[in-house]
Amino acid sequence: MTYKTKYTIDDITYYETSINGKVSYTKLVDNKEVPVSKEELTYFKNNFKSYLSFFIADYYLSKNSDIGLLEKRLIRPILLKVEEIIPISYRKDFYKNLKTLKVIFEEESNKPDAHFKAKEVKNRGHVVALYDSHNTLLINKNYFKKFISQNDNQTAVDTFKSTIFHELQHMASTKYDFANRAMGFGFYSIYDAGKVKYIGLTEGYTQLLTSIFYPNEITETNYSIPSLLMYQLMQIVGKDVLDSAFYDEHSLTGIINRLYEYIPDYSLAKNLLNTIEKVYYTCFNDKKNNYLHEVQIIMKHYFKAKIDKSLTEGMSEDKVNYKIEKFQKSLITEEKLRFLNINPKKYLNIEHTLEDFTEYISNNTSIKGNIFLTTSYNTL
């Protein structure tokens, strides 16, 4: 897959070309592309991206006159973090959407069509910000005035920053096409909000990306479990596959194909992803369910198949043990749920998740030696 992006700075035109993930740089000289020298390439890598970031951030802020200086000081660094986390090959939609993004500060209201309710929403508290289907970032003006402008509540400031980052990730992973938009892992109809595909996977991965810069926020939202499941899935399919599906393909095809490499069963792969969706919806009610247990059983089978494949291909046992240790830490246990302030009794049959996994790997792979076992809730 090939991507080519054009940048012009100080009347010099650079091209950034990515072919199957390998990036090269050239510049236009006498209407011909020539490779960038080693010295210039080093300068380009170290300075060009930050220059471009500030240029676009300035452009973006100049187009939104309603944003005051305080808001600029908060939003500018967040924009740069959003850009930083996106692989270079997948930044095209971020830059494109940024140029037309609208930012609106909206008052809380109890009107039926209000985006921000004056009363706390069950299981969510006060909604801080939203990214809508018309490339608009809506910010809760009441929340901002109460907590952010006074700057005396660090928790509120951190929540605001992480929420804005999360919503801008939605903007960065959105491709508009007439009456539809592709966001994250699925397509959304602009005119029919009910037609939403794979919102659980999308919100989970968006929150996982958010937790890289704001690690405390993974414990503070209803997206905690979906984000941890996406981290678990990452241990199987790889971040490169998730990023491609999330920022570029806007479908689950790449993920399903990677899963098929380990277990050739398309229905099982689809079942795994659909069950993650079911887990997402359980986060908004108190009903007991078995979905989390089901997801982790399927994940376990895929991970075991991946380990077998790695051993067959000659991976050292040290590297395999490292992968096993990392996957074990990604498992969602009773202890981890308590750490997240989630009642573990809601999720059935997860009492012995770690022990069951260790026994399964020990009995069903050809690896020798000790299998790492942890009871830590530390995930990332």
Buried (B, 14 or more C-beta within 10 A) or exposed (E): EEBEBEBEEEEEBBBBBBEEEEEEBBBBEEEEBEEBEEEBBEEBEEEBBEEBBEEBBEEBBEBBEEBEEEBBEBBBBBBBBBBEBBBBBBBBBBBBBBEEBEBBBBEBEEEEEEBBBEEEEEEEEBBBBBBBBEBBBBBBBBBBEEBBEEEEEEEBBBBBBBBBBBBBBBBBBBBBEEEBBBBBBBBBBBEEEEEBBBBBBBBBBBBBBBBEBBEEBBBBBBBBBBBBBBBBBBBBBBBEBBBBBBBBBBBBEBBBBBBEEBBEEEEBBEBBBBBBBBBBBBBEEEEEBBBBBBBBBBBBBBBBBBBBEBBEEEBEBEEBBEBBEBBBBBBBBBBBBEBBEBEBEBBBEBEEBBEBBBEBBBEBBEBEEEBBBEEEBEBE
